[in-house]
Amino acid sequence: MKHKKPNQAEIRARIKRFLAGWEGTDARLRAVDKQCRRYELKLKQGQVKPRADSDLKTQAERYRAAAERDSARNSQVKALLSSKGVLYLQFFHYLSFARHIDKLMRQYSGQPLRIEALTAIGRWVTMGLDQKVLGAICEQVFNITLLV
């Protein structure tokens, strides 16, 4: 059977139906939603290993919460980097630093977190990142007080 090539009106109608489901949501949430749907599909197909301590629904909910948190933090960090005049080519490295600090926040709190954050800043400065920008990420995005 030979497939008929769709005309412009059919293509516009398909696009309109597709976009109708996304009205009222911003691009960041659409990306998170798409990412979570792919993850849930992989869970159901067995491409992602299920956790031993929870069912698939709970695992998917945890993944969605983490993806939303990561997306929100990335938006905050990008806004901060733009305000500080950081080159767009360097965003990747600063976002990697932010993910590292996020992981430290899940492992430590209080004074040990502050010490680990200062150690991380020192390490990332040796890789060529700006110490003031890294400190601003810690203080403004993650609410970590670096000074005593």
Sequence and secondary structure as in RCSB ss.txt:
>XXXX:A:sequence
MKHKKPNQAEIRARIKRFLAGWEGTDARLRAVDKQCRRYELKLKQGQVKPRADSDLKTQAERYRAAAERDSARNS
QVKALLSSKGVLYLQFFHYLSFARHIDKLMRQYSGQPLRIEALTAIGRWVTMGLDQKVLGAICEQVFNITLLV
>XXXX:A:secstr
       HHHHHHHHHHHHHTTTT  HHHHHHHHHHHHHHHHHHHTSS   TTS HHHHHHHHHHHHHHHHHHHH
HHHHHHHHHT  GGGHHHHHHHHHHHHHHHHH  HHHHHHHHHHHHHHHHHTT  HHHHHHIIIIIS      
